[in-house]
Amino acid sequence: MITKTLTLRSLHLLLLAAMLSLVAVAAETVYLAPKGKTYHAAKTCIALSRTAQILVADRAQAVAHGLTPCRICYRPKRAKTNNEQWAAK
């Protein structure tokens, strides 16, 4: 009975560790200025070019602090025009 309980407990701990590692991998790193109102996908974003100190955070933390995504880094992809579609063929 004791070995069965230990086995189930160790299995539970392994499952928990696997779930936590998946959460850690899924966290997206973003960059921000200390007094900024937006977060950025890349350190090299033009909007951060005048920033002396660039901070690194998780996207979830940035959103939790009320920051919004950068319009340059996170701009929506536009649909291809008919000319671009024909040129690609």
BAFI-3210 file (N, C-alpha, C; in Angstrom, 3 decimals, decimal comma, padded with zeros to 6 digits):
// residues 89
n [1|2|3|4|5|6|7|8|9|10|11|12|13|14|15|16|17|18|19|20|21|22|23|24|25|26|27|28|29|30|31|32|33|34|35|36|37|38|39|40|41|42|43|44|45|46|47|48|49|50|51|52|53|54|55|56|57|58|59|60|61|62|63|64|65|66|67|68|69|70|71|72|73|74|75|76|77|78|79|80|81|82|83|84|85|86|87|88|89]
n.u [000,822|001,940|003,982|002,455|001,108|003,272|004,199|002,025|002,033|004,577|004,205|002,230|003,683|005,587|003,945|002,945|005,333|005,935|003,783|004,261|006,667|005,829|004,251|006,213|007,675|005,772|005,551|005,949|008,624|008,970|009,839|010,451|010,262|011,336|009,524|007,556|004,473|003,848|004,518|007,077|007,936|010,502|013,882|015,047|013,154|012,046|010,744|011,901|014,386|015,433|015,591|017,394|017,614|016,480|013,956|013,240|010,541|007,809|005,146|002,620|002,987|003,433|000,969|-000,634|000,194|-001,001|000,058|000,125|000,209|002,885|002,418|003,976|005,505|003,465|001,671|-001,182|-001,207|-001,449|-003,742|-002,857|-002,704|-004,421|-002,516|-000,122|-000,655|-000,742|001,851|003,315|002,914]
n.v [-001,190|001,246|001,581|001,800|004,204|005,973|005,722|006,729|009,309|010,221|010,062|011,974|014,266|014,315|014,776|017,291|018,780|018,567|019,968|022,531|023,131|023,315|025,590|027,470|027,419|028,368|031,036|034,280|036,343|039,796|043,230|046,356|049,886|051,675|053,768|053,453|052,856|050,736|047,353|045,441|043,262|042,844|043,701|045,407|047,101|050,040|051,911|051,669|052,730|055,132|054,627|054,308|052,322|049,100|047,018|043,593|041,333|039,048|038,500|038,224|039,470|042,094|042,755|042,472|044,675|046,692|047,481|048,023|046,378|047,115|049,147|048,858|046,481|044,579|044,822|044,195|041,613|042,295|041,531|039,968|041,733|041,436|041,684|041,045|038,391|037,190|037,683|036,053|033,523]
n.w [000,000|000,773|-001,146|-003,455|-002,987|-002,870|-005,463|-006,967|-005,965|-006,782|-009,524|-009,828|-009,090|-011,130|-013,329|-012,660|-012,723|-015,436|-016,540|-015,519|-016,780|-019,414|-019,272|-018,711|-021,086|-022,845|-022,171|-023,358|-024,161|-023,769|-024,511|-022,922|-022,203|-019,294|-018,509|-020,334|-022,207|-023,720|-024,861|-026,500|-029,247|-030,109|-029,285|-031,011|-032,041|-033,653|-032,117|-029,657|-029,954|-028,898|-026,252|-023,335|-021,378|-021,579|-020,547|-019,679|-019,819|-019,107|-021,397|-020,235|-017,758|-018,589|-019,753|-017,509|-016,063|-017,403|-019,854|-023,397|-026,648|-028,927|-031,779|-034,000|-033,740|-033,389|-035,522|-037,573|-040,059|-043,481|-046,126|-049,203|-052,273|-055,471|-057,539|-056,198|-055,548|-058,072|-058,904|-057,251|-058,224]
ca.u [000,000|002,819|004,664|001,465|000,880|004,457|004,236|001,020|002,488|005,680|003,611|001,556|004,719|006,165|002,952|002,941|006,569|005,803|002,845|004,927|007,672|005,094|003,850|007,415|008,025|004,749|005,671|006,609|009,458|008,735|010,778|009,749|010,991|010,918|008,366|006,733|003,097|003,680|005,546|007,601|008,323|011,942|014,711|015,456|012,023|012,390|010,151|012,807|015,724|015,927|015,528|018,716|017,504|015,379|013,623|012,726|009,455|006,886|004,009|001,529|003,288|003,237|-000,473|-001,162|000,522|-001,744|000,751|-000,513|001,215|003,443|001,755|004,948|005,828|002,283|000,705|-001,840|-000,727|-002,436|-004,012|-002,181|-003,543|-004,483|-001,237|000,874|-000,985|-000,338|003,317|003,871|002,730]
ca.v [000,000|002,416|001,745|002,264|005,614|006,709|005,708|007,678|010,653|010,597|010,276|013,274|015,299|014,368|015,417|018,706|019,372|018,664|021,048|023,799|023,397|023,760|026,983|028,285|027,514|029,148|032,448|035,052|037,439|041,094|044,279|047,599|051,011|051,846|054,653|053,279|052,383|049,604|046,312|045,213|041,886|042,789|044,774|046,281|047,893|051,449|052,683|051,577|053,178|056,222|054,189|053,948|051,088|048,260|045,982|042,338|040,798|038,138|039,216|038,212|040,501|043,401|042,960|042,640|046,033|047,645|047,879|047,594|045,965|048,124|049,152|048,457|045,058|043,725|045,291|043,069|041,311|042,680|040,546|040,254|042,250|040,538|041,752|040,294|036,970|036,743|037,737|034,945|032,253]
ca.w [000,000|000,841|-002,431|-004,421|-002,685|-003,288|-006,914|-007,432|-005,599|-007,662|-010,837|-009,749|-009,081|-012,470|-014,181|-012,286|-013,240|-016,892|-016,826|-015,227|-017,810|-020,599|-019,032|-018,826|-022,495|-023,526|-021,812|-024,408|-023,676|-024,410|-024,117|-022,636|-021,630|-017,897|-018,368|-021,522|-022,068|-024,621|-024,854|-027,839|-029,555|-030,372|-028,720|-032,105|-032,524|-033,849|-031,025|-028,501|-030,362|-028,038|-024,865|-022,814|-020,613|-022,047|-019,571|-020,220|-018,985|-019,781|-021,984|-019,258|-016,761|-019,221|-019,894|-016,151|-015,626|-018,208|-021,068|-024,637|-027,637|-029,830|-033,092|-035,022|-033,548|-033,428|-036,515|-038,246|-041,405|-044,476|-047,165|-050,467|-053,360|-056,628|-058,247|-055,426|-055,661|-059,408|-058,998|-056,487|-058,966]
c.u [000,872|003,503|003,696|001,194|002,066|004,546|003,233|001,444|003,621|005,186|002,915|002,577|005,374|005,219|002,900|004,181|006,504|004,875|003,493|005,978|007,006|004,660|005,056|007,824|007,046|004,843|006,481|007,376|009,150|009,700|010,009|010,681|010,479|009,675|007,397|005,340|002,824|004,780|005,870|008,035|009,829|012,656|015,043|014,306|012,431|011,846|011,019|014,189|016,287|015,930|016,903|018,690|016,270|015,174|013,047|011,666|008,695|005,718|002,848|001,737|003,037|001,755|-001,099|-000,893|-000,130|-001,051|000,030|000,561|001,647|002,760|002,685|005,225|004,632|001,236|000,090|-001,267|-001,824|-002,600|-003,283|-003,182|-003,540|-003,162|-000,166|000,611|-000,542|001,171|003,958|003,788|003,750]
c.v [001,262|002,643|002,244|003,758|006,454|006,774|006,706|009,115|011,106|010,834|011,640|014,412|015,440|015,070|016,922|019,416|019,543|019,810|022,411|024,129|023,838|025,207|027,897|028,460|028,421|030,643|033,175|036,209|038,696|042,113|045,573|048,646|051,223|052,721|054,518|052,755|051,174|048,568|045,939|043,761|041,753|043,967|045,824|047,105|049,365|052,325|052,646|052,166|054,294|055,852|053,722|052,596|050,321|047,135|044,763|041,805|039,744|038,954|039,297|039,282|041,892|043,730|043,215|044,042|047,099|048,118|047,319|047,190|047,124|048,016|048,713|046,954|044,143|044,219|044,085|042,865|041,653|041,562|040,954|040,793|041,246|040,519|040,952|038,796|036,424|036,731|036,562|033,618|032,025]
c.w [000,000|-000,503|-003,501|-004,232|-003,132|-004,804|-007,488|-007,131|-006,515|-009,090|-010,899|-009,805|-010,459|-013,446|-013,913|-012,830|-014,756|-017,267|-016,590|-016,278|-019,100|-020,455|-019,193|-020,283|-023,230|-023,212|-022,877|-023,785|-024,472|-023,826|-023,910|-022,061|-020,205|-017,714|-019,541|-021,208|-022,946|-024,393|-026,294|-028,012|-029,742|-029,732|-029,765|-032,687|-032,584|-032,716|-029,767|-028,787|-029,477|-026,560|-024,404|-022,104|-021,101|-021,040|-020,282|-019,265|-019,781|-020,301|-020,993|-018,186|-017,339|-019,347|-018,524|-015,606|-016,503|-019,473|-022,292|-025,649|-028,536|-031,193|-034,212|-034,935|-033,788|-034,426|-037,229|-039,645|-042,399|-045,502|-048,437|-051,487|-054,510|-057,386|-057,523|-055,517|-057,005|-059,536|-058,281|-057,236|-060,020]
res [m|i|t|k|t|l|t|l|r|s|l|h|l|l|l|l|a|a|m|l|s|l|v|a|v|a|a|e|t|v|y|l|a|p|k|g|k|t|y|h|a|a|k|t|c|i|a|l|s|r|t|a|q|i|l|v|a|d|r|a|q|a|v|a|h|g|l|t|p|c|r|i|c|y|r|p|k|r|a|k|t|n|n|e|q|w|a|a|k]
***
